[in-house]
Amino acid sequence: MALLPKNEKGSIGSFFRSRKFKYGSVATALTAVFIAIVVIINVIFSLLTDAYAWELDLTDNDLYSISTQSKQIVNTMTKDQKIKFSVMYAESEYPSPFVDIIKRFAALSENIELTFIDTVANPTALTSFGEEFNIAEGAVVVQSDARLRVVNFEDMYSLDDTTGAISSYDVEERLAAAILYVTQEDVPLTYFVYGHGESGYEAFKSLIANNGSDVEEVQINQLDTFDEMAKTMVICGPMRDYSETEIRKLQDFLANDYSYERNLFYFANPEAPKLPNLEAFLAEWEIELDHTLVLEDDDHNASTYASKPSEAPLYVIPSYVQPEEEDAIDLSADVLCVVPYTGGIRIVNDERNTVDTIALLTTSEGSYAKSTDAIISGYGKTNEDLEGPFTLAAIATKSNFTNNVEQQSHVFAAGSVAMLEQNYITYNGNGEYLFNIYQLMVDETELEVAGATKTVASAYMTLDETTTTWAYILFLGVIPALCLIIGAIVFIRRRFL
């Protein structure tokens, strides 16, 4: 007995042989297989992305990309060096931009281990590294077998003074500096001197610290001995003179029992009075301060930072002077330096002296200089002004030979302490340039993390009323209508296959 009438058997058989079944079934099967493949690929790449930070950075300023300098620092790690990043916060609640950058950084090497620690569930983690480390929630602890450095959360970003929004991410720069610090065999120490009206060195101090040096603020009259790791001393814009005893300590620091290998940065303040003892000390290094204010008459050599056009000549863009030695480090910067409110530096070569002094930053021939007394009458050029070019920065070198090995001490002098302001250090070439000088003098490492700060820049497109109207019509009317029409056509064609 037949299960179905003959005509119904024929209709079912005809259906399975019809174009509707053939094309419809194949399309359905292909669609299902395609969706399954996409889901599987998405799962695989999601796992790989979480493990290795495989993500594309499509931001204009490579906000989430790791710079070449940081990669070089990580690549210098030996196979035996292990680094541990401990983020003192739950990963799910940590701001995603910070998580992305930290994961990308940790993925640079198998020797870097990354751990997120929920300090709410495990509050003792904040003190587990030792009571001497003041570790707060959100900090990243970078640890090696030799030492550790704590990167506080508030140090990994900067805020816009006007809006209060995040203006830049410093995560990569801080982590690279921490790795450089914890992996070095010996960490140099830099003294920043205060007690004589010195000021304006905070940004420069951060630059030095971020590039693998310990830093310490000191009063030189209270230093009975110098730390054996102290390589550099920085004096920024003193307004009062040093005593003869303090000058002898400067001399002793640089002489280092005739072993040399010590260095000094001196940034003058043009508004300071004459400082006889300090200036006599600099003269021993063939450097004299002009006690003038240098200005530029050429728009190409003056920056436009001034709020008033009449003040523009004060913001000098100098030319770099490269040492003649073939193997000399490149003493320049990818972005031009800006030297505001600068005095002149005079080099007084003395053939009887054992000092070799050269200019490093110079002005154009159109520059001019006014005495600090004449500046009250205005910044405009007059017949009484001194004519350029002028030297704005110089470096002096003393050498000694011990067991046929040359040892050197250096003094770098610049006419402007204002060139150390945060904006010039971060957004102009000043930071890169000064670090190159530091690198030349200290000669510890050629690695550099200066400039790894990622600025958060927003791009805006302004549309007039007509353009806005057409944009509404296009995106809310035309495009949805086209999608509906195309969908209807596809549905009708498949309905009658």
C-alpha positions as CSV (number, residue, x, y, z in Angstrom):
1,M,0.0,0.0,0.0
2,A,1.4,3.3,-1.1
3,L,2.3,5.8,1.7
4,L,1.3,8.7,-0.5
5,P,-0.9,9.2,-3.6
6,K,1.0,9.0,-6.9
7,N,0.5,12.6,-7.7
8,E,1.9,13.7,-4.4
9,K,5.0,11.4,-4.8
10,G,5.5,13.2,-8.1
11,S,5.3,16.6,-6.6
12,I,7.8,15.8,-3.9
13,G,10.2,14.3,-6.4
14,S,9.7,17.3,-8.6
15,F,10.5,19.6,-5.7
16,F,13.8,17.9,-4.9
17,R,14.7,18.2,-8.6
18,S,13.5,21.8,-9.0
19,R,15.8,24.8,-9.4
20,K,14.3,26.3,-6.2
21,F,15.6,23.3,-4.1
22,K,18.9,23.1,-5.8
23,Y,19.8,26.7,-5.6
24,G,18.0,27.4,-2.4
25,S,19.6,24.5,-0.5
26,V,23.1,25.1,-1.9
27,A,22.8,28.8,-1.0
28,T,21.5,27.9,2.5
29,A,24.3,25.4,3.0
30,L,27.0,27.7,1.8
31,T,25.7,30.5,4.0
32,A,25.8,28.2,7.0
33,V,29.3,27.0,6.2
34,F,30.5,30.6,5.6
35,I,29.0,31.8,8.9
36,A,30.6,28.9,10.8
37,I,34.0,29.6,9.2
38,V,33.7,33.3,10.1
39,V,32.8,32.4,13.7
40,I,35.7,30.0,14.0
41,I,38.2,32.5,12.5
42,N,36.8,35.2,14.8
43,V,37.3,33.1,17.9
44,I,40.8,32.1,16.9
45,F,41.9,35.6,16.1
46,S,40.2,36.9,19.3
47,L,42.3,34.5,21.3
48,L,45.5,35.4,19.4
49,T,44.7,39.1,19.8
50,D,44.3,38.8,23.6
51,A,47.5,36.8,23.8
52,Y,49.7,38.8,21.4
53,A,47.9,42.1,21.1
54,W,47.3,41.6,17.4
55,E,45.3,44.8,16.6
56,L,45.6,47.4,13.9
57,D,46.3,51.0,15.0
58,L,44.3,53.2,12.7
59,T,44.8,56.4,14.6
60,D,46.5,59.3,12.8
61,N,49.3,59.6,15.3
62,D,49.9,55.9,16.0
63,L,48.4,56.3,19.4
64,Y,48.5,52.6,20.2
65,S,51.6,51.6,18.3
66,I,55.0,50.9,19.9
67,S,57.8,53.2,18.8
68,T,61.1,52.0,17.3
69,Q,63.1,53.3,20.4
70,S,61.0,51.1,22.7
71,K,61.5,48.1,20.5
72,Q,65.2,48.6,20.5
73,I,65.3,48.8,24.3
74,V,63.4,45.5,24.6
75,N,65.6,43.9,21.9
76,T,68.7,44.5,24.0
77,M,67.4,42.3,26.8
78,T,69.4,39.1,27.1
79,K,67.7,35.7,27.2
80,D,68.4,35.5,30.9
81,Q,66.8,38.8,31.7
82,K,63.2,38.4,32.8
83,I,60.8,41.4,33.3
84,K,57.5,41.3,35.1
85,F,54.8,43.9,34.6
86,S,52.4,43.9,37.6
87,V,49.4,46.1,37.0
88,M,47.7,46.9,40.3
89,Y,44.1,46.8,39.1
90,A,41.6,44.4,37.8
91,E,42.0,44.1,34.0
92,S,38.2,44.4,33.3
93,E,38.1,47.8,35.1
94,Y,41.4,49.3,33.9
95,P,40.9,51.9,31.2
96,S,41.0,50.2,27.8
97,P,43.5,52.5,26.1
98,F,46.0,51.8,28.9
99,V,45.3,48.0,28.7
100,D,45.9,48.0,24.9
101,I,49.2,49.9,25.1
102,I,50.5,47.8,28.0
103,K,49.6,44.5,26.3
104,R,51.2,45.6,23.0
105,F,54.4,46.5,25.0
106,A,54.4,43.2,26.9
107,A,53.9,41.3,23.6
108,L,57.3,42.6,22.3
109,S,59.2,39.9,24.1
110,E,58.6,36.4,25.6
111,N,60.8,37.6,28.5
112,I,58.1,40.1,29.6
113,E,55.4,38.6,31.9
114,L,52.2,40.6,32.3
115,T,49.9,40.2,35.3
116,F,46.8,42.2,36.4
117,I,46.2,42.1,40.2
118,D,42.8,42.9,41.6
119,T,43.8,45.0,44.6
120,V,40.3,44.9,46.0
121,A,40.4,41.1,46.2
122,N,44.1,41.1,47.1
123,P,44.9,44.4,49.0
124,T,48.2,43.0,50.4
125,A,49.6,43.1,46.9
126,L,50.3,46.8,47.2
127,T,52.8,46.2,50.0
128,S,54.1,42.8,48.8
129,F,57.2,44.5,47.1
130,G,58.4,46.1,50.3
131,E,57.3,48.9,52.6
132,E,59.8,51.3,51.0
133,F,57.8,51.4,47.8
134,N,54.7,53.6,47.9
135,I,52.5,51.6,45.4
136,A,49.0,52.9,44.8
137,E,46.1,51.4,42.9
138,G,46.5,51.6,39.1
139,A,50.3,51.6,39.2
140,V,52.4,49.3,37.1
141,V,55.4,47.7,38.9
142,V,58.2,46.8,36.5
143,Q,60.5,44.3,38.1
144,S,63.7,42.5,37.2
145,D,66.0,40.3,39.3
146,A,68.2,43.4,39.9
147,R,65.7,46.1,40.9
148,L,62.2,47.5,40.3
149,R,60.5,50.7,39.3
150,V,57.0,51.8,40.1
151,V,55.1,53.7,37.3
152,N,52.2,55.5,38.9
153,F,48.9,55.7,37.0
154,E,48.8,59.5,37.0
155,D,52.3,59.6,35.4
156,M,51.1,57.7,32.3
157,Y,48.9,60.5,30.9
158,S,48.7,64.3,30.7
159,L,45.7,66.5,31.0
160,D,44.7,69.5,28.9
161,D,44.8,72.6,31.1
162,T,41.8,74.0,29.5
163,T,39.4,71.1,29.0
164,G,40.7,68.7,31.7
165,A,40.6,65.9,29.1
166,I,43.5,63.6,28.4
167,S,45.9,65.3,26.0
168,S,48.6,62.6,25.7
169,Y,49.4,59.1,26.7
170,D,52.8,58.5,28.3
171,V,52.4,54.8,29.0
172,E,54.9,53.5,26.5
173,E,57.5,56.1,27.5
174,R,57.2,55.3,31.2
175,L,57.4,51.5,30.6
176,A,60.4,51.8,28.3
177,A,62.2,54.0,30.8
178,A,61.4,51.5,33.5
179,I,62.8,48.6,31.5
180,L,65.9,50.6,30.7
181,Y,66.3,51.3,34.4
182,V,65.8,47.8,35.8
183,T,67.9,46.0,33.2
184,Q,71.0,48.3,33.4
185,E,74.0,46.8,35.2
186,D,74.9,50.2,36.7
187,V,72.5,53.1,37.0
188,P,74.1,56.6,36.7
189,L,73.0,59.3,39.1
190,T,72.3,62.9,38.2
191,Y,72.4,65.7,40.7
192,F,70.0,68.7,40.3
193,V,71.4,71.6,42.4
194,Y,69.1,74.0,44.3
195,G,69.6,76.6,47.0
196,H,70.6,79.6,44.9
197,G,67.3,80.5,43.2
198,E,67.7,77.6,40.7
199,S,64.4,76.8,38.9
200,G,62.7,75.4,35.8
201,Y,64.4,72.0,35.8
202,E,61.4,69.7,36.4
203,A,60.8,68.7,32.8
204,F,64.6,68.2,32.2
205,K,64.8,66.1,35.4
206,S,61.9,63.9,34.1
207,L,63.6,63.5,30.8
208,I,66.8,62.3,32.4
209,A,64.9,60.0,34.8
210,N,62.9,58.6,32.0
211,N,66.0,57.6,30.1
212,G,67.5,55.3,32.8
213,S,69.2,57.6,35.3
214,D,68.6,58.1,39.0
215,V,68.0,61.7,39.9
216,E,68.5,63.6,43.2
217,E,67.9,67.2,44.2
218,V,70.9,68.4,46.3
219,Q,72.3,71.4,48.0
220,I,76.0,71.4,47.0
221,N,77.1,72.9,50.3
222,Q,75.7,69.9,52.1
223,L,77.5,67.3,49.9
224,D,80.4,66.0,51.9
225,T,81.1,63.2,49.4
226,F,79.8,62.4,45.9
227,D,78.1,59.2,45.2
228,E,80.3,56.9,43.1
229,M,77.5,56.6,40.5
230,A,77.1,60.4,40.2
231,K,78.0,61.2,36.6
232,T,76.2,64.5,36.0
233,M,75.3,67.7,37.8
234,V,72.7,70.2,36.6
235,I,72.5,73.9,37.5
236,C,69.5,75.7,36.2
237,G,69.2,79.5,36.2
238,P,70.8,80.4,39.5
239,M,70.0,83.9,40.8
240,R,72.5,84.1,43.6
241,D,76.2,83.4,43.4
242,Y,78.0,80.3,44.8
243,S,80.5,80.6,47.6
244,E,84.1,79.8,47.1
245,T,83.7,76.6,49.0
246,E,80.8,75.5,46.7
247,I,82.9,76.4,43.6
248,R,85.7,74.1,44.9
249,K,83.1,71.3,45.2
250,L,82.1,71.9,41.6
251,Q,85.8,71.7,40.6
252,D,86.3,68.6,42.7
253,F,83.2,66.9,41.2
254,L,84.4,67.4,37.7
255,A,88.0,66.5,38.4
256,N,87.0,63.3,40.2
257,D,90.5,62.8,41.7
258,Y,91.8,63.3,38.1
259,S,89.8,60.4,36.9
260,Y,87.3,62.8,35.2
261,E,84.3,61.1,33.7
262,R,82.0,63.7,35.3
263,N,79.8,66.3,33.6
264,L,77.9,69.5,34.2
265,F,74.9,71.2,32.6
266,Y,74.7,74.9,33.2
267,F,71.6,76.9,32.0
268,A,71.9,80.6,32.5
269,N,69.0,83.0,33.3
270,P,69.5,86.3,31.3
271,E,67.7,88.2,34.1
272,A,70.2,87.1,36.7
273,P,72.7,89.6,38.0
274,K,76.4,89.0,37.5
275,L,77.6,86.0,39.5
276,P,81.4,86.6,39.9
277,N,82.3,83.2,41.4
278,L,80.2,81.1,39.0
279,E,81.4,83.1,36.0
280,A,85.0,82.7,37.0
281,F,84.4,78.9,37.3
282,L,82.9,78.9,33.8
283,A,85.8,80.9,32.5
284,E,88.1,78.0,33.5
285,W,86.2,76.1,30.8
286,E,86.6,78.9,28.3
287,I,83.0,79.9,28.6
288,E,81.7,83.5,29.3
289,L,78.2,84.8,29.7
290,D,77.4,87.9,27.6
291,H,74.7,89.3,29.9
292,T,72.7,90.2,26.8
293,L,69.3,89.2,25.4
294,V,69.6,87.7,21.9
295,L,66.9,88.3,19.4
296,E,66.2,87.2,15.7
297,D,65.4,89.7,12.9
298,D,64.5,86.9,10.4
299,D,61.1,85.3,10.5
300,H,62.5,82.0,9.5
301,N,64.7,81.9,12.6
302,A,62.2,83.1,15.1
303,S,59.3,81.0,16.4
304,T,55.7,82.2,16.5
305,Y,55.1,81.2,20.1
306,A,54.8,84.9,21.1
307,S,51.4,86.2,22.1
308,K,52.4,89.6,20.7
309,P,54.1,90.1,17.3
310,S,56.7,92.4,18.9
311,E,57.9,89.6,21.1
312,A,58.5,87.1,18.3
313,P,62.2,87.8,18.1
314,L,62.6,86.5,21.6
315,Y,61.9,82.9,20.5
316,V,65.0,81.9,18.6
317,I,65.3,78.9,16.4
318,P,69.1,78.2,16.4
319,S,71.3,76.3,13.9
320,Y,73.0,73.1,15.0
321,V,76.8,72.7,14.9
322,Q,77.9,69.2,14.4
323,P,81.3,68.1,15.9
324,E,83.9,67.3,13.3
325,E,84.9,63.8,14.5
326,E,83.7,61.1,12.2
327,D,82.3,58.9,14.9
328,A,80.7,61.8,16.8
329,I,77.1,61.4,17.9
330,D,74.5,63.3,15.9
331,L,74.0,66.5,17.9
332,S,70.7,67.6,16.3
333,A,67.0,66.8,16.6
334,D,64.3,65.7,14.1
335,V,62.2,68.7,15.2
336,L,63.8,72.2,15.5
337,C,64.8,73.5,18.9
338,V,63.3,76.7,20.3
339,V,65.5,78.8,22.6
340,P,63.4,81.5,24.3
341,Y,64.7,84.4,26.3
342,T,68.3,83.5,25.8
343,G,71.5,85.2,26.5
344,G,74.7,84.9,24.5
345,I,77.6,82.5,25.2
346,R,81.2,83.7,24.4
347,I,83.9,81.1,23.8
348,V,87.3,82.4,24.9
349,N,89.9,80.0,23.6
350,D,93.1,79.9,25.6
351,E,96.0,78.0,23.9
352,R,97.6,77.5,27.3
353,N,94.6,75.8,28.6
354,T,93.8,72.1,28.4
355,V,90.2,72.7,27.5
356,D,88.6,72.1,24.1
357,T,85.5,74.3,23.7
358,I,83.2,74.4,20.7
359,A,79.9,76.1,19.8
360,L,76.8,73.9,19.5
361,L,73.9,76.2,18.9
362,T,74.2,79.4,16.9
363,T,72.0,82.2,15.5
364,S,71.8,83.7,12.1
365,E,73.7,86.7,10.8
366,G,70.5,88.8,11.1
367,S,70.3,88.2,14.9
368,Y,71.1,91.0,17.3
369,A,71.6,91.4,21.0
370,K,70.6,94.0,23.6
371,S,72.0,94.5,27.0
372,T,69.7,93.6,29.8
373,D,69.5,97.4,30.7
374,A,68.5,98.4,27.1
375,I,65.8,95.8,26.8
376,I,63.4,98.1,28.7
377,S,63.1,100.3,25.6
378,G,61.6,97.4,23.6
379,Y,62.7,94.4,21.5
380,G,63.0,96.2,18.2
381,K,66.4,96.4,16.5
382,T,68.4,99.6,16.9
383,N,71.9,100.9,15.8
384,E,73.2,100.4,19.3
385,D,72.5,96.6,19.3
386,L,75.3,94.0,18.9
387,E,75.1,92.2,15.6
388,G,75.1,88.4,15.2
389,P,75.7,85.6,14.8
390,F,75.9,84.5,18.4
391,T,76.6,81.3,20.2
392,L,73.7,80.1,22.4
393,A,75.2,76.9,23.7
394,A,78.7,75.5,23.9
395,I,80.4,72.4,25.3
396,A,83.8,72.3,26.9
397,T,85.9,69.2,27.3
398,K,88.9,68.4,29.6
399,S,90.8,65.2,29.0
400,N,93.2,63.1,31.0
401,F,94.9,59.8,30.2
402,T,95.1,56.9,32.7
403,N,96.9,53.8,31.6
404,N,96.7,55.1,28.1
405,V,92.9,55.4,28.3
406,E,91.4,58.8,27.6
407,Q,89.0,60.1,30.2
408,Q,86.9,63.2,29.8
409,S,84.8,65.6,31.8
410,H,82.4,68.0,30.1
411,V,80.7,71.3,30.8
412,F,77.7,72.2,28.6
413,A,76.5,75.8,29.0
414,A,73.4,77.4,27.4
415,G,72.1,81.0,27.6
416,S,68.5,80.0,28.3
417,V,66.9,78.2,31.2
418,A,63.5,78.8,29.6
419,M,64.4,76.2,26.9
420,L,63.8,73.6,29.6
421,E,60.1,74.4,29.9
422,Q,57.8,71.4,29.4
423,N,56.3,72.4,26.1
424,Y,59.7,72.9,24.5
425,I,61.0,69.6,26.0
426,T,58.0,67.6,24.8
427,Y,56.7,69.2,21.6
428,N,59.9,70.8,20.1
429,G,63.3,69.3,19.5
430,N,64.7,70.5,22.9
431,G,64.2,67.2,24.6
432,E,65.7,65.1,21.9
433,Y,68.6,67.5,21.5
434,L,69.5,67.8,25.2
435,F,69.3,64.0,25.6
436,N,71.8,63.7,22.7
437,I,74.1,66.0,24.7
438,Y,73.6,63.9,27.8
439,Q,74.3,60.8,25.8
440,L,77.5,62.3,24.4
441,M,78.8,63.3,27.9
442,V,77.7,60.3,30.0
443,D,78.3,57.8,27.2
444,E,76.3,55.2,29.1
445,T,74.0,54.0,26.4
446,E,72.7,54.9,22.9
447,L,69.2,53.9,23.7
448,E,66.6,56.6,24.0
449,V,63.0,56.7,25.1
450,A,62.5,60.5,24.8
451,G,59.7,61.3,22.5
452,A,57.5,58.3,23.0
453,T,54.6,60.4,24.3
454,K,51.5,59.9,22.2
455,T,49.4,63.0,21.8
456,V,45.7,62.7,21.7
457,A,44.7,64.8,18.7
458,S,41.1,65.2,17.5
459,A,40.3,66.0,13.9
460,Y,37.1,68.0,13.2
461,M,35.2,68.5,10.0
462,T,33.1,71.6,9.8
463,L,30.0,71.4,7.5
464,D,27.8,74.2,6.4
465,E,24.0,74.0,6.6
466,T,23.4,72.9,3.0
467,T,26.0,70.1,3.3
468,T,24.5,69.0,6.6
469,T,21.0,68.8,5.0
470,W,22.3,66.7,2.1
471,A,24.2,64.5,4.5
472,Y,21.0,63.8,6.4
473,I,19.1,63.0,3.2
474,L,21.9,60.7,2.0
475,F,22.5,58.7,5.2
476,L,19.0,58.7,6.6
477,G,17.0,58.5,3.3
478,V,18.8,57.5,0.1
479,I,21.1,54.8,1.5
480,P,18.4,53.0,3.6
481,A,16.0,53.2,0.6
482,L,18.6,51.6,-1.7
483,C,19.1,48.8,0.9
484,L,15.4,48.1,1.0
485,I,15.0,48.1,-2.8
486,I,18.0,45.8,-3.3
487,G,16.7,43.5,-0.5
488,A,13.2,43.4,-2.1
489,I,14.7,42.5,-5.5
490,V,16.7,39.7,-4.1
491,F,13.7,38.4,-2.1
492,I,11.4,38.4,-5.2
493,R,13.9,36.7,-7.4
494,R,14.5,33.9,-4.9
495,R,10.8,33.6,-4.3
496,F,10.2,32.6,-7.9
497,L,13.2,30.4,-8.5
